[in-house]
């Protein structure tokens, strides 16, 4: 009936030549009151493989499924690992934030969890995309895009912000399927930066009139900056 969801387990940090596993999803809160648990971080990949390996993705945050409660934060994506061919694995995306509570009479719904940040690319890998914020009574920011590898690679895109105001349950004064109490405006996550050669990631979209995330910087030698996300 009430209680918080447990945290998702972290992904397995793999040995040589094995890809890291994804983080587990956070548990859901109680059906009346309770917060969703945070998603687990993605596991790192082991090196010394012929092919590049991506890191494990962050787990999604748990949902608040009752009248009150906050969504869990998304887990962080892991960094990619180097392949013996000279190619490099990409950073994995962060997990999405969990949904906030529905919002009953006397209080708004819980805030959605913030999106997890994207993993950083290795020497020539792309940054992972930032996770999206979870919808809830309070808006939640999007996750930051991952930074590209040291030499070559594009920055990851920022995650989108999430709208406030979940649907109210029957009898709450907020008809089912319509917006409940409107949460604060929430900006998009910023795009990840390239380092030497590559394009910056685009910023995520903002909601409720909040600005979009800033685009990531382009590479110092060559590359374009990412676009600012839409409001």
N, C-alpha and C positions, 0 to 999 in steps of 0.2 A: 504494500500500500504506500509506504514511503521508504525512502532510503536512496542513497546515491549509487549510481552505477560504478562498477569497478573500472580501473584503468586497463586499457588494452596492453597486451604484452609487447615488448620490444621485438623487432625482427632479429633473426639470428645473424650474428656477425660471422660470415662464412669463411671457411679456410681457402687455401690457394685454389684458384680456378673455379670457384663456385660462387654463384650469384647470391647476394644477400636476400633474405626473405622480407616480405612486407610486414610492417607492424600490424598488430591486431587492433580491431575496432574497440572503442570504449563501450562499456555496458550502458544500457538505458537506465534512467532513473525510475523510481517507483511510479505506479499508475496514478497516485494522487499527488505526492510531493517528492521531489528528489532531482538531483542534478545528474546529467549524463557524465560518464567517466571520460577522461582524455584518451585519445588514440595513442597507440604505441609508436615509437620512432621506428623508421625503417632500419634494417640491418645493413651493415657495410658489406660490400663484396670483397672477396679475396683476390689478390693479384696473381701474377705468374700464370696467366692463361693466354692462349693464342688469340682469342677474340676479346674485345672489350666487354666489360660487364657493367650493367647499370646497377645502381644501388637499390635497396628495397624502398618501396613507397611507404609514406607515413599512413598509419591507420586512421580511419574516420573517427571523429568524436562521437560519443554516445548521445542519444536523444533524450531530452526531458519529455516524457510522454504524458505527464499528468498536468494538473492545473498550474502548478508553479514549479519553477526550476530552470536552471541554465543548461544549455547544451555544452557538451565537452569540447575542448580544443582539439583540433586535428594534430596528428603527430607529424614530426619533422621528417622530410625525405632524406635519404642517405646519399652520400657522395659516391660517384662511380669510381671504378678502378681501371688501372692501365692494362692493356693487352700487349703481348710481346710483339705484335705486328706494328706497334707504334701508334695504334689507334687507342682511343680513350673512352671510357664509359660515361654516359650522361648521369647527371644528378637526377634522382627520382622525385616525383611530385610529392608535396605535402598533402596530408589528409584533409578532407573537408571538415569544417566544424559541425557539431551536432545541432539539431533543432532545439529551440527553446520551448518552454511550456505553452499551452494554449492561451492562458490568460483568463482566469475566471473573475467573477465579481470581487471587487476589493483589491485587485492587483493585476498588473500586466503580466504578460508571459515572460519567461526567463530569456536572457540574452543568448543568442547563438554563440557557439564557440568560434574563436578566431581561427582562420585557416592556418595550417602549418606552413612554414617556410620551405621553399624548394631546396633540394640538395645542391651543393656546389659541384660543378664539373671538375674532372681531373685536368691534366695538362691541356688536352684539346677536346674536352667534352662540353656539351651544352648544359646550362643550369636548368634544374627542374622547375616546373611551374609551381607557383604558390597555390595552396589550397583555397577554396572559396570559404567565406564566412557562412555560418549557419543562420538560417532564418529564426526569428524569435521576437519576443516583445521588445527587446532592445536590439538595435542593429549591431552587427559584428563586422569587424574589418576583414578584408581579404589578406591572405598571406603574401609575403614578399617573394618575388621570383628569385630563383637561385642565381648565383654569380657564375659566369662562364669560367672555363679552364684558363690556366695561366697563359697559354699561347694562342689557342684558337678555339672558338665556340661562341654561340649566341647566349645572351642572358635569358633566363626563364621569364615567362610572362607572370605578372602579378595576378593574384586571385581577385575575384569580384567581391565587393562588399555585399552584405545581406540586408534585406529590408527588415525594418521593425514591424511589429503588429501581426501576430499570428491570428488565425481564425479562432473566434471564441466558441466555447461549447454551448449547447442548448441551455437557455435560461440565464445566460451570463450578461445579457444585454448587448451582445455582439453576435449577430446572426452567423450561423455556420456558413463558411465559405466567403465571408467578408473580412476585412481587416479589423483587428481589435485595436487596442491602444497602440498608437504609433510610437515606435521607439526613436531614438536619436538618429540623426543622419550618420551614415557610415561610409568612409572613403574606401576606395579600392587599394589593393596592395601595390607597392611600387615594383616596377620591372627590375630584373636583375641586370647587372652591368657586364658588358664584355671587358676583356682585359687588354690584349694586344690586337688581335684581329677578330672581328665579329660584331654583330649588331646587338644593341641593347634590347632587352625585353620590353614589351608594351606594358603600360600600367593597367591595372584592373579597373573595372567600372565601379563608380560610386553609386549610392542609392539615396533616396529621400533628399535630393538636392546637394548631397555631399560631392566634393570633387573626385574625379578619378585619380588613380595613382600616377605618380610621375614615371615617365619612361626611363629605362636604364641607359647609362652612358654607353656610347659606342667605343670600339677598341681604340687604343692610343695610336696605333699605326694605320688601321683601316677599319671602317665600319660606321654605321649610322646609329644615332640614338633612337631608342624606342619611343613610340607615340604615347602621349598622355592619355590615360583612360577616360572614357566619357563620363560625364556627371550623371 
